[in-house]
Amino acid sequence: MKIAIATDAWLPQTNGVVTTLRTTAQMLESLGHEVLFLTPEPFKSIPLPTYKSIRLAILPGRQTRRMLDQYQPDAVHVATEGPVGLAVRRYCIRKGVPFTTSYHTQSPQYVRMRAPIPLSWTYAFLRWFHSPAVRTMVPSESQRKELEQWRFRNVMIWSRGVDTTLFKPRERELSNDDGPVFMYTGRVAVEKNLDSFLQLDLPGKKYVVGDGPDMHTLKGKYPDAVFTGFKYGKELAGLLASADVFVFPSRTDTFGLVMLEAMACGVPVAAYPVTGPIDVIQQGVTGVMRDDLGEAAIQALELDREAPRAYALSHTWLDCTQQFIGHLEPIMDSA
């Protein structure tokens, strides 16, 4: 099957959306399918206000139409609600081509943190965007229920996996002689709620692995924390495996792929009991969820590190990719 995937989230961005789409494409190709990505890469672009590393394509409609006409896909999936996603959505509607979408980011909450725009307005736009899709895929049951409360239709679960050959228990690279290592990895941005982690009174050391628009501010505000910038591949996996607890302070993630990566390294997770963590963490087994994040972090220190690893081993990208294939809507069948 020839599958076209439209996404505004793409390299050089480092986030769960890009990781999910790239890994899914690799798995699709290993299963004998062909994938065409439509991304901002070939277009002139402008930076997203307040987040310069995210680029928005300028007028991608004409070229995306040419690419799709030439490719003649058997299925179309629109992964994001930006300019490229809008262009491919418009193409499908005009051509009468069935398509699926996915919901990766709690955009209404992210927008609300940066501007005084009511959640209902942003949800209204998102509902309009996804309503023509045959199915809208979300990564968790709690996210499915939330969208249905906002009157989204045909919402299906497309879960997430983890590379357990890369992310695995390793010899420590960071010493914990002076106390436990508490670690966060991911974007350093307001929606990740890092203040709630960095202001905790915890023993040992706090590490932030990643980068983003709030990096400079947080480094100045919390000089005792270690900010490493982005790390990739084995270097990232080695740092994760050195943590005693992975702290996930976000209250707005749809899933939180980094939690699975930490678990695969044998690291328990501390988080708030909100969408994302409640779908990923087995309370008291692979992590601890509390309204008091500091209490959760201390309690997570006591957990057996074999349990998170065992849980991660049951979340394969192959299973997730087969789930994705099952949700696609073949164009020829519909015709």
C-alpha positions in Angstrom: 0.0 0.0 0.0 1.2 3.5 -0.9 0.6 5.8 2.1 0.8 9.6 2.1 1.4 11.2 5.5 1.1 15.0 6.0 2.8 16.6 9.0 3.8 20.1 10.0 6.0 18.6 12.8 9.2 17.4 11.2 13.0 17.5 11.4 15.0 19.2 12.9 12.3 19.3 15.6 12.8 16.7 18.4 9.6 15.6 19.9 7.2 12.7 20.3 5.3 13.5 17.1 8.3 13.4 14.9 9.6 10.2 16.6 6.2 8.5 16.3 5.9 9.3 12.6 9.4 8.5 11.6 9.4 5.2 13.5 5.9 4.3 12.1 7.2 4.9 8.6 10.2 2.7 9.2 7.9 -0.1 10.4 5.5 0.4 7.5 8.4 0.0 5.0 9.6 -3.1 6.8 6.2 -4.5 6.3 6.3 -3.9 2.6 4.4 -0.6 2.4 5.6 2.6 0.8 5.4 6.0 2.6 5.5 9.6 1.2 5.9 12.3 3.8 4.5 15.8 3.0 6.3 18.2 5.4 7.4 21.8 5.6 10.9 20.9 4.2 10.4 21.9 0.5 8.5 25.2 1.3 9.4 28.6 2.3 8.5 28.9 6.0 8.2 31.3 8.9 8.9 30.6 12.6 6.0 29.9 14.9 5.5 32.9 17.2 6.9 32.1 20.7 8.6 28.9 19.3 11.1 29.7 16.7 12.4 26.2 16.1 9.0 25.2 14.7 8.6 26.4 11.1 5.3 26.9 9.4 5.1 26.4 5.6 4.0 29.3 3.4 1.3 28.5 0.8 2.1 24.7 0.4 -1.2 24.0 -1.4 -0.1 23.9 -5.1 3.0 21.8 -4.5 1.2 19.3 -2.2 -1.5 18.9 -4.9 1.2 18.1 -7.5 2.9 15.6 -5.1 -0.3 13.8 -4.3 -1.5 13.7 -7.9 1.9 12.2 -9.0 2.1 9.8 -6.1 -1.4 8.4 -6.3 -1.6 7.1 -2.7 -3.8 4.2 -1.6 -4.4 6.0 1.8 -3.9 9.5 3.1 -3.2 10.4 6.7 -3.1 14.0 8.0 -1.1 14.1 11.3 -1.1 17.8 12.2 -3.4 20.8 11.9 -0.8 23.2 10.5 -0.5 24.6 6.9 0.7 21.3 5.3 -2.1 19.4 7.1 -4.7 22.0 6.0 -3.5 21.8 2.4 -3.7 18.0 2.3 -7.1 18.1 4.0 -8.4 20.6 1.4 -7.0 18.4 -1.4 -8.8 15.3 -0.1 -12.1 17.1 0.4 -12.1 18.6 -3.1 -11.1 15.3 -4.7 -13.5 13.2 -2.7 -10.6 11.2 -1.2 -11.2 9.6 2.2 -8.5 10.4 4.8 -7.7 9.8 8.4 -6.2 12.3 11.0 -4.4 12.0 14.3 -4.4 14.2 17.4 -1.0 14.4 18.9 -1.0 17.7 20.8 -3.4 19.3 23.3 -3.3 22.5 21.3 -6.1 24.3 23.1 -4.1 24.1 26.4 -0.9 25.1 24.7 -2.4 28.1 23.0 -4.2 29.1 26.3 -0.8 29.2 28.1 0.5 31.7 25.5 -2.5 33.8 24.7 -5.9 34.7 26.3 -7.9 32.5 23.8 -10.8 30.4 25.3 -10.3 26.7 25.1 -13.7 26.4 23.4 -12.5 28.5 20.4 -9.5 26.3 19.7 -11.5 23.1 20.2 -14.0 24.5 17.7 -11.3 24.9 15.1 -9.9 21.4 15.8 -13.4 19.8 15.6 -13.9 21.5 12.2 -10.5 20.3 11.1 -11.0 16.6 12.1 -14.7 16.3 11.3 -14.3 15.3 7.6 -11.9 12.5 8.5 -13.1 8.9 8.5 -11.2 8.4 11.7 -9.2 10.5 14.2 -6.5 8.6 16.0 -5.4 9.4 19.5 -2.7 7.7 21.6 -4.7 6.9 24.7 -8.1 6.0 26.1 -8.3 9.1 28.3 -7.5 11.4 25.3 -10.3 9.6 23.4 -12.8 10.3 26.1 -11.7 14.0 26.4 -12.2 14.6 22.6 -15.5 12.9 22.7 -16.6 15.3 25.5 -15.7 18.1 23.0 -18.0 16.4 20.4 -15.3 14.8 18.2 -16.5 11.8 16.3 -15.0 8.5 15.1 -12.1 8.7 17.6 -9.8 5.6 17.6 -6.8 4.6 19.7 -3.4 4.5 18.0 -1.0 3.7 20.8 2.8 4.2 21.1 5.8 2.0 21.4 9.4 2.2 22.4 12.7 0.9 21.0 13.8 -1.4 23.8 17.1 -2.3 22.1 18.2 1.4 22.3 16.5 2.3 25.6 17.6 -0.4 28.0 19.3 -0.7 31.4 23.0 0.3 31.2 25.9 1.0 33.5 25.5 4.4 35.2 27.1 7.4 33.5 26.0 9.8 36.3 27.0 9.3 39.9 24.4 9.2 42.6 26.9 9.3 45.4 25.6 12.6 46.5 21.9 11.6 46.3 19.4 10.4 43.7 19.3 11.6 40.1 15.9 13.0 39.1 15.6 13.6 35.4 13.3 15.1 32.8 13.8 14.8 29.0 12.0 16.6 26.3 11.1 20.1 25.2 12.0 23.0 27.5 8.8 25.0 27.1 6.0 26.5 29.1 3.5 23.7 28.4 5.9 21.1 30.0 5.4 22.7 33.4 9.1 22.4 34.3 8.9 24.9 37.1 6.8 22.3 39.1 9.8 19.9 38.8 12.7 22.3 39.3 11.3 24.0 42.3 10.8 20.7 44.2 12.9 20.2 47.4 14.4 16.9 46.5 17.7 15.2 47.6 20.4 14.7 45.1 20.4 16.4 41.7 17.9 17.5 39.0 18.7 17.0 35.3 16.9 18.6 32.3 17.8 16.9 29.0 16.4 18.9 26.1 16.1 22.4 24.8 13.4 24.9 23.9 12.3 28.5 24.2 12.3 28.5 28.0 15.9 27.2 28.4 17.6 30.5 29.1 15.0 31.6 31.6 15.0 28.3 33.5 18.8 28.0 33.6 19.0 31.4 35.3 16.1 30.7 37.6 17.5 27.2 38.8 21.3 27.4 38.8 21.6 24.2 40.8 19.9 22.1 38.1 21.9 20.6 35.3 20.7 21.5 31.7 22.4 19.3 29.1 20.6 20.5 25.9 19.4 18.0 23.4 20.9 14.5 23.4 20.2 11.8 20.9 20.5 8.0 20.4 22.8 6.1 22.8 23.9 9.3 24.5 20.3 10.0 25.5 19.6 6.4 26.4 22.8 6.4 28.6 21.7 9.5 30.5 18.2 8.1 31.0 19.5 4.8 32.3 21.5 6.8 34.9 18.4 8.4 36.4 16.9 7.1 39.7 13.5 8.6 38.9 12.1 10.1 35.7 10.0 13.2 36.6 7.3 14.1 34.1 5.6 17.4 35.3 3.5 18.0 32.2 -0.3 18.3 32.7 -1.0 18.7 29.0 0.5 15.8 27.1 -1.7 13.4 25.1 0.7 10.5 25.9 4.3 11.2 26.9 6.5 8.9 24.9 9.5 9.8 27.0 7.9 8.0 29.9 8.0 4.8 28.0 11.7 5.5 27.0 12.5 5.9 30.7 10.7 2.8 31.7 12.5 0.8 29.0 15.8 1.9 30.8 14.4 0.5 34.0 13.6 3.9 35.5 10.3 4.5 37.4 8.3 7.6 36.7 6.8 10.3 38.9 4.0 12.4 37.5 0.7 14.0 38.1 -2.5 11.9 37.7 -3.6 13.5 34.4 -4.1 12.5 30.8 -0.9 10.9 29.5 0.5 9.5 32.8 -2.7 7.8 33.8 -2.6 5.8 30.5 1.1 5.0 30.7 2.0 4.4 34.4 0.9 1.4 36.5 0.4 3.1 39.8 2.9 1.8 42.4 4.5 -0.6 39.9 6.1 1.4 37.1 5.7 4.8 38.7 3.8 6.9 41.1 1.2 9.6 40.3 0.3 12.2 43.0 -1.0 15.7 43.1 2.1 16.3 45.1 4.8 15.8 42.5 7.6 15.8 45.1 5.9 13.1 47.1 5.5 11.0 43.9 9.2 11.4 43.2 10.3 10.3 46.6 7.9 7.3 46.6 9.1 6.3 43.1 12.6 5.8 44.5 11.4 2.7 46.3 10.1 0.9 43.2 11.7 -2.2 41.6 13.5 -1.1 38.5 12.6 -4.4 36.7 8.9 -3.7 36.6 9.2 -0.6 34.3 11.4 -2.5 31.9 9.0 -5.4 31.8 6.1 -3.0 31.1 8.0 -1.3 28.3 8.8 -4.6 26.6 5.1 -5.1 26.0 4.8 -1.8 24.0 6.3 -2.5 20.6 6.3 -0.2 17.6 5.2 -3.2 15.4 2.0 -3.5 17.3 1.4 0.2 17.1 2.0 0.2 13.4 -0.4 -2.6 12.7 -2.9 -0.6 14.8 -2.3 2.4 12.5 -2.7 0.3 9.3 -6.0 -1.0 10.6 -7.4 2.5 11.1 -6.4 3.7 7.6 -9.1 4.1 4.9 -8.0 2.7 1.6 -8.9 5.0 -1.3 -9.6 2.3 -3.8 -11.9 0.3 -1.4 -13.9 3.4 -0.7 -14.3 4.2 -4.4 
